Amino acid sequence: MMDFGVTGATLAVFVLTGVLLVCSWRRKMRHSRLPPGPPALPLLGNALQIDKRAPDRSLMKLSRKYGPVFTVWLGPRPAVVLCGFEAVKGALVDRADDFGARGTVPSIRKVTKGYGIASSNGHRSHQLRSFAVTALTDFGKGTKTLEDFIRQEAQCLVEVIRRTEALPFDPTFQLTCATANIMCAVVFGSRFDYTDAKLRTLLDMITENMEVISSPWGQLYDLLPKLLDCLPGPHNRLFENAAKIKSFLREMIQVHKDTHTKGSPQDFIDSFLIKMEEEKDDPDSEFSDENLLLSTFNIFLAGTDTTSSTMRWGLLLFLKYPEIQEKIQREIDEVIGFDRTPTIGDREKMPYTNAAICEVQRYSNIIPLNLPHTVTRDTEFRGFMIPKGMIVIPLLASVLYDSNCWESPESFNPDHFLDEEGRFKENEAFMPFSAGKRMCIGQAVAQMQLFLFLTTLLQNFTLRSREDPHTIDISPLSSGFSTLHRPYQLYCVPRKSA
């Protein structure tokens, strides 16, 4: 019996080894023309070689060895990583038709099931994205424009901050409320008071989800979703919160169904409902209840968190570099003064402020890995063959920190966007909203918010920290799905002329 046990164990090991070798051989043959990359373990892939707190940095480090186009294994799935401006532009812009499809993110797929704007492809994606771009553009042309909403909300934000009476506070809640109310105006046609319990609960869930999806638990779920679905852990909060947020959105949609007037849309939901009615007899229409819910979900969450996070990074960087804050305030005083509120028309007259805000977006690197893409067909790219359907990661961090495109990429430096005469200058490598066919549809809304909110705050307040600026740590807390700053507090001193 003893001998049989040893023989049986040996045989089991032999069979398992054989299976793994066959799987490895079949995998190698199928992907024989993929770009090179680090050796991968069965099941885990390259998980042990990628820092879960800073996967973008790990991938950029790997690119120094394997080149700007290389392969990593995300658990059992291969993915092609594009690193640096030339590679990313070459794919997303120059080969937009080939690289324009959305790749699957298991955590997002579980929430959306392929519905909505962010994770759909093909006919559905084309219909929903085209409609959303038009709806957002039309919203900005109404009797009360998007700029009007933002300027009004900026004044509400000033009043809320004024109540802190120059005492230290964490600005996360106030800034998230402000950006959430702009998205509420776009999607629902209304805003919430900052003390509203429902708004507070909603924003708490959004904040928690961004923390979880950017954490090692969130990244582990996207590597091994089937395994993690069977296990307890913080990753489950993603789906619990998403379900509650969707429930809230369903209530708001139902209110619109009960009250909206045909032919006179006041917001995104109204416009979508009208489109649903127009195409109710079209079997190919993608304007359905599920796509309405998930498109609303996409716009509201993406527009709220990313813009709020960028503004929080901005305030932190202005605390770290008070001399930059002072230059912005001088330009505000010269162009706007104190007798009126900022307008979007002021931006072109304020090159330094515009440059500083763009540099906040570059430096903060909010979505470092980008949302994944996939190729729509077998695609030859830079001498390699990428099979149809393979995940492609256009690494935005590597573009925003490309030393070939930025003079001092690791430093916060508004001069990156100024010419020798102090005029604002564009830079092709400025891709905080990605590029090509999957570029963020909310870019114009976000940029308008960043300019109007930040200039209004600095018109009214001088930002101060309780610690010496030299000791403020501006390194990221983590940079998974989103780049999170370290917790901080500031106090806002009213400017005397304000």
Helices and strands as residue ranges (DSSP letters): H 2-30, G 47-49, H 55-66, E 69-74, E 77-83, H 85-92, H 96-99, E 101-102, H 106-112, H 122-139, H 146-162, H 172-187, H 197-213, H 216-223, H 225-228, H 235-259, H 268-278, H 289-320, H 322-335, G 344-349, H 351-364, E 373-374, E 379-381, E 384-386, E 391-395, H 396-400, G 414-417, G 436-438, H 443-460, E 461-464, G 469-471, E 478-479, E 483-484, E 491-494
